Amino acid sequence: MADTTAEADGTGAAAAADPQAKRGGRRRYALDGQIGFLLRKAQQRHLSIFSTHIGEDLTAQQFAALAKLNEVGPSSQNSLGRQTAMDVATIKGVVSRLKDRGLIDKAPDPDDKRLHLIDLTAEGRRTIERVLPLAQEISRMTLAPLDRAEQQTLIRLLKKIT
């Protein structure tokens, strides 16, 4: 009979695959084998690497907003929030802090005066250009425990579930 405990393979995959697995007559739930827990630990590891290496006193959310604006150009705050997977309150705070630092600016949308477009300032452009190589290195460091094929598989699978 197969061992269904998390200790069977050291990953908790067996227990995660069989939520009805029992140990000592009780249902077994091995936290360290659960997808949410593992994703959170991976995120914590990445954010630790990010905060250590990014410089410029940028949070991951602030970097994401600058990087997306650099990628797509001027955007409404609502659109920027959607494109960076931030809720309304978070993107509002991020935009406010970046504006206070002079890295972004808001201007009326020439096509729809009800909207304001957010865009990088000259300083914002210089900042993102300085940190993009660092961000690529941070991604490399985050994925370093995996070989190239595993890295590609992980990225592909994460894209599939998001």
Buried (B, 14 or more C-beta within 10 A) or exposed (E): EEEBBBEBEEBBBBBBEEEEBEBEEEEBBBEEBBEEBBEEEEEEEBBEBBBEEBEBEBBBBBBBBBBBBBEEEBBBBEBBBBBBEBEEEBBBBBBEBBBEBEBBBBEEEEEEEEBBBBBBBEEBBEBBEEBBEBBEEBBEBBBEEEEEEEBEEEEEEEEEEE
